[in-house]
Amino acid sequence: MRNRGLGSWPARRAAMSPGRTALIFEDRPVTYASLYQRILRLASALRGAGVRRGDRVAYLGQNHPAFVETMFATYALGAVFVPLNFRLTPPEIDYQLGHSGAVALIHALPVQTDISPKVDLSSYDAFLASGEPVEVDEPVDHDDVACILYTSGTTGNPKGAMLTHGNLIWNCYNLLVCVDVASDEVTLVSAPLFHVAALNQCLLPTFLKGGTSVIMPGWNVDGCFDLIARHRVTWMFGVSTMFAGLSQSPRWPDADLSSVRNLMTGGASVPEALIRTYQERGLAFCQGYGMTETAPGATFLEARESREHVGSAGLPVFFTDVRADAEPGEPGEVLVRGPNVTPGYWNDPAATAAAFVDGDWFRSGDLAVVDEHGHFRIVDRTKDMYISGGENVYPAEVEAAIFEHPAVAEAAVVGVPDEKWGEVGRAFVVPVPGQRLEPGEVPAFLAGRLAKYKIPVYVDVVDDLPRTGSNKVRKGPLRDLPLPRTR
């Protein structure tokens, strides 16, 4: 087989375990053999529509088996998969489609684009059936780009992080060293698959081991409890807001969680009180730290160490080097090097060059302290990015959008603590002299321009912003201000 990448996985799984259940969606099981046949047909249909090796194929929609089929069909053709965040606004989606140069789009949400083929899920099965179940064996190597995952931009536009087939495969190896994923695993895929964690930390390792992925279209606390009990889920990933929602539900005390072997979280630090709530139920978190550009695993705290090192992001994963650029015990920027690290950003050589230091060490932009046991604790971010409900938010992007308001002269956005979302945005805006600006105007102005999770919850109209001697805005004092009593 000339395809040495992920495009070969469905054929190999279908040969090894044809009758095992690969996916469950809306209580309908799909075997590995059946999934492989559907992937072959989709690859044939895409090729018939003109998709060739190296072309970009995008997917826009909530979690669905079509996501998995589109991804593997794209990989089989030697093309590049571009999963899009369905929470973004039309202008944001347009930018990513244009920047990636996508030539095909499978979508479940309305989108205006001239891309062809453009296949809505309502006509997806007919499009898939137009293809033939013929084997595809494009030459694909580990260094070939598999996917482009967009990260919110710190300068207004998002960057497309390239991940190669080798990046994804080595990330799976790292994950399987840290977590005892079994061939009888039943994994609940409840976080969005366009996220690097749900895709590369849950779905792909489960597929590699021949387990079952139970796909939730979207997050729902009651639905999660129901699926865990109905399908005897053994493993799931979630961000802290998802796990908090489960523990705060009236169903929590009596919920049947007896099948669960592993809970994995990342994306933001987990409050220690929440960790202990799960420990009281005999459930331990497997915590980790990473980013889109590291596919994503960089450090990991194994379940057996979760009680002794509560709040730690763990140790470097097995095949990857991680260090903090500082003296022991002092905060330093996290640097990552290994076969799971991105080769760079799509069509952005300047950003690629700026992302690496000392040759091949990737600059995370995050600060960590490494303790005497080698455990990493993430303490701050050198970049101003904050995480709201598991979603990365970059203030520069939000500030640029606020600045478009005709009455705004300056804007600064910071992340502030929030019980539900972990962090939310707080904007400080300086009005144009002579103009009147009410705080409520800013969120209303941003609606439709930015995804909802990026819109600041708090808005302060101020006369000026604190600055350094070089006239840069000092965000530290803004973060330290007490929150208003009302939103």
HELIX and SHEET records of a PDB file:
HELIX    1   1 LEU A    6  SER A    8  5                                   3    
HELIX    2   2 TRP A    9  MET A   16  1                                   8    
HELIX    3   3 TYR A   32  GLY A   48  1                                  17    
HELIX    4   4 PRO A   65  ALA A   76  1                                  12    
HELIX    5   5 PRO A   90  SER A  100  1                                  11    
HELIX    6   6 LEU A  121  SER A  123  5                                   3    
HELIX    7   7 TYR A  124  ALA A  129  1                                   6    
HELIX    8   8 HIS A  165  CYS A  178  1                                  14    
HELIX    9   9 VAL A  196  ALA A  197  1                                   2    
HELIX   10  10 ALA A  198  LEU A  203  3                                   6    
HELIX   11  11 LEU A  204  LYS A  209  1                                   6    
HELIX   12  12 VAL A  221  HIS A  231  1                                  11    
HELIX   13  13 SER A  240  SER A  247  1                                   8    
HELIX   14  14 TRP A  252  ASP A  254  5                                   3    
HELIX   15  15 GLU A  272  GLN A  279  1                                   8    
HELIX   16  16 THR A  292  THR A  294  5                                   3    
HELIX   17  17 ALA A  303  GLU A  305  5                                   3    
HELIX   18  18 PRO A  349  ALA A  354  1                                   6    
HELIX   19  19 PRO A  395  PHE A  403  1                                   9    
HELIX   20  20 GLU A  441  LEU A  446  1                                   6    
HELIX   21  21 LYS A  452  LYS A  454  5                                   3    
HELIX   22  22 LYS A  475  ASP A  480  1                                   6    
SHEET    1   A 9 ARG A  28  THR A  31  0                                        
SHEET    2   A 9 THR A  21  PHE A  25 -1                                        
SHEET    3   A 9 THR A 212  ILE A 215  1                                        
SHEET    4   A 9 VAL A 186  VAL A 189  1                                        
SHEET    5   A 9 TRP A 235  GLY A 238  1                                        
SHEET    6   A 9 ASN A 262  THR A 265  1                                        
SHEET    7   A 9 PHE A 285  GLY A 290  1                                        
SHEET    8   A 9 GLY A 297  LEU A 301 -1                                        
SHEET    9   A 9 LEU A 315  PRO A 316 -1                                        
SHEET    1   B 4 VAL A  80  LEU A  84  0                                        
SHEET    2   B 4 ARG A  56  LEU A  60  1                                        
SHEET    3   B 4 ALA A 102  HIS A 107  1                                        
SHEET    4   B 4 LYS A 118  ASP A 120  1                                        
SHEET    1   C 3 VAL A 145  THR A 151  0                                        
SHEET    2   C 3 LYS A 159  THR A 164 -1                                        
SHEET    3   C 3 GLY A 344  TYR A 345 -1                                        
SHEET    1   D 4 ASP A 321  ASP A 325  0                                        
SHEET    2   D 4 GLY A 332  ARG A 337 -1                                        
SHEET    3   D 4 TRP A 361  VAL A 370 -1                                        
SHEET    4   D 4 PHE A 356  VAL A 357 -1                                        
SHEET    1   E 4 ASP A 321  ASP A 325  0                                        
SHEET    2   E 4 GLY A 332  ARG A 337 -1                                        
SHEET    3   E 4 TRP A 361  VAL A 370 -1                                        
SHEET    4   E 4 PHE A 376  ARG A 381 -1                                        
SHEET    1   F 2 TYR A 386  SER A 388  0                                        
SHEET    2   F 2 GLU A 391  VAL A 393 -1                                        
SHEET    1   G 3 VAL A 408  ASP A 418  0                                        
SHEET    2   G 3 GLY A 422  PRO A 431 -1                                        
SHEET    3   G 3 TYR A 458  VAL A 461  1                                        
END                                                                             
